[in-house]
Amino acid sequence: MNYTWLGHAGLRLEIGDQVLLIDPWESGNPMFPADRRDAVLAGVTAIFVTHGHFDHVNGVPALARELGVPVYGMVELMSWWSETEEGIETNGFNKGGTVRLGEVAVTMVHAVHSSSVGREGAPVYMGEPAGYIIEGEGRAVYVSGDTDVMADMGVWADIHAPDVGILCAGGHYTMDMTRAAYAASKLFRFKTVIPYHYRTFPLLAQSADAMKAALPGVRVLDPEPGETVAL
C-alpha cells in the first residue's frame, strides 16, 4: 500500500488492485508536483472527491476525461456533473454507502464542513461534505476530507478499525494539528497518521511539528508533494 501527496488535500493511494486519486486539485494548486505529473497519474483506476470546494474539485472533470476513469462522490455533486460535464462517468452515493472496486471497498462517511461550487459569482449547494474509509489488503485507511473532530469517528474506529489516518490538519477551514491529534489518539487507534490540507496558504499550518509532539509512539509522516511512502 502506497501514499503520494499531491499537495493541499490531493492524494494518490495505491491499495489492492486499485490506484485511487482523492481530491486531485491540479490547476491553481501551488503545491501540485507538476514535475512528477506523469508518475502520479500513472495507472489511476478511479477518482473520488470529498466535496465541491474549488481546492478539491477544480479540474477534476477534465482530468477524468484525460485518464478515462470514473469519478465517485456525493450524489448531488455527481448528478450536477453528469448534467453539465460531457465525457465523464459519475457515480454518486451517500454517507454509509459502500462502493466496491475490484479488491477494494470504499465507504463514504460524515464530515463536518460545507460544500458548494461557485457559479455566476454565487455559491451553489452541492450536497454535504464527506470523508472515506478505504479497505483493501486486509487493512483500512481513513481519509478525513475537510472536517472537525466529531464523536462519529469512534464509531468508525469500532466498525472499520483503520490503522492509517490521513487527516486534514491545517486549521482555519478545518481542524488543526492539535485537534487532529486528539482525534487520532482519543477516537481512533492509528499506527500511522499523515496530515494534509496544510502548507498551501499562509492561513494554514506550515508544519506538522505540533501533531508529531502530540502523538508520541505514532508514526507521523509528512512527505513532500510527489513523494511516495509505503503504508
Secondary structure, 3 states (H helix, E strand, C coil): CEEEECCCCCEEEEECCEEEEECCCCCCCCCCCHHHHHHHHCCCCEEECCCCCHHHHCCHHHHHHHHCCCEEEEHHHHHHHHHHCCCCCEEEECCCCEEEECCEEEEEEECCCCCEEEECCEEEECCCCEEEEEEECCEEEEECCCCCCCCHHHHHHHHHCCCEEEEECECCCCCEHHHHHHHHHHHCCCCEEEEECCCCCCCCCCCCHHHHHHCCCCEECCCCCCCEEEC
